[in-house]
Amino acid sequence: MEKTRIIVSHGEMKKIAGIFGKSFPTIRKALRGDINVQDCDKIRKCAVERGGIEVRVSEKNDNIT
């Protein structure tokens, strides 16, 4: 499975944290795909709906492609 990240502005991450009642680091990790929190899929979907861009990440050295 290919790893992806969702890129959004810092301000949008704060707004998403408020919407879901989660901490900023939890939102950041969910958007990076680092953890699988209970609402991870919902957080990622919300970020994309709010203008986030999903990018593929190279597994070799964690570079965005």
C-alpha positions in Angstrom: 0.0 0.0 0.0 1.3 3.4 -1.0 1.8 6.0 1.8 0.2 9.4 1.2 0.2 12.7 3.1 -2.4 15.4 3.0 -1.0 18.9 2.8 -3.0 21.8 4.3 -2.1 25.1 5.8 -1.3 25.4 9.5 -4.5 27.4 10.0 -6.7 24.7 8.4 -5.0 22.1 10.7 -6.0 24.2 13.7 -9.6 24.5 12.4 -9.8 20.7 11.8 -8.5 20.1 15.3 -11.3 22.2 16.6 -13.9 20.5 14.5 -12.9 17.0 15.7 -11.9 18.0 19.3 -8.5 16.5 18.8 -5.0 17.9 19.6 -2.9 19.6 16.9 -0.3 16.8 17.0 -3.0 14.1 16.5 -4.3 16.0 13.4 -0.8 16.4 12.0 0.0 12.7 12.5 -3.3 11.6 10.9 -2.7 13.8 7.9 0.8 12.3 7.6 -0.6 8.8 7.8 1.7 8.1 10.8 -1.1 6.8 13.1 -4.5 5.3 12.7 -6.6 7.2 15.2 -10.3 6.5 15.5 -11.3 9.4 13.2 -8.3 9.2 10.9 -10.3 8.6 7.7 -12.8 11.4 8.7 -9.9 13.8 9.5 -8.2 13.1 6.1 -11.5 13.4 4.2 -12.3 16.7 5.9 -8.8 18.0 5.1 -9.2 17.2 1.4 -12.7 18.8 1.4 -11.2 21.9 2.9 -8.6 22.3 0.1 -5.9 19.8 1.2 -3.8 18.1 -1.4 -3.0 14.4 -1.2 0.6 13.6 -2.2 2.4 10.3 -2.5 5.4 9.8 -0.3 8.4 7.7 -1.3 9.0 4.9 1.2 12.8 5.0 0.7 13.6 8.2 2.4 10.2 9.7 3.1 10.3 12.3 0.3 7.2 13.8 -1.2 6.9 13.0 -4.9 
